[in-house]
């Protein structure tokens, strides 16, 4: 939650500073339009936070899972997670 508040404050500061600069932009910079669009996109992302679609393990069953060569702890752990939470008989390939 603290990270979200910090990011929101930073975005507010950026918006404020952008408006100040825009007031003195006598040349109507094309970059300013791009920045406006990015700020609007950031506002939309802020509003839509928490509305990500729920993923279903069923969507990932019957797949072949490929990882880097040489089973190390991270790759073995990934295999365990896949077999534990997605598909007990998952096919794993260490390429």
Buried (B, 14 or more C-beta within 10 A) or exposed (E): EEEEEEBEEEBEEBBEEBEEEEEEEEEEEEEBEEBEEEBEEBEEEEEEEEEEEEEEEEEBEEEEBEBEEEBEEEBEEBBEEBBEEBBEEBEBEBE
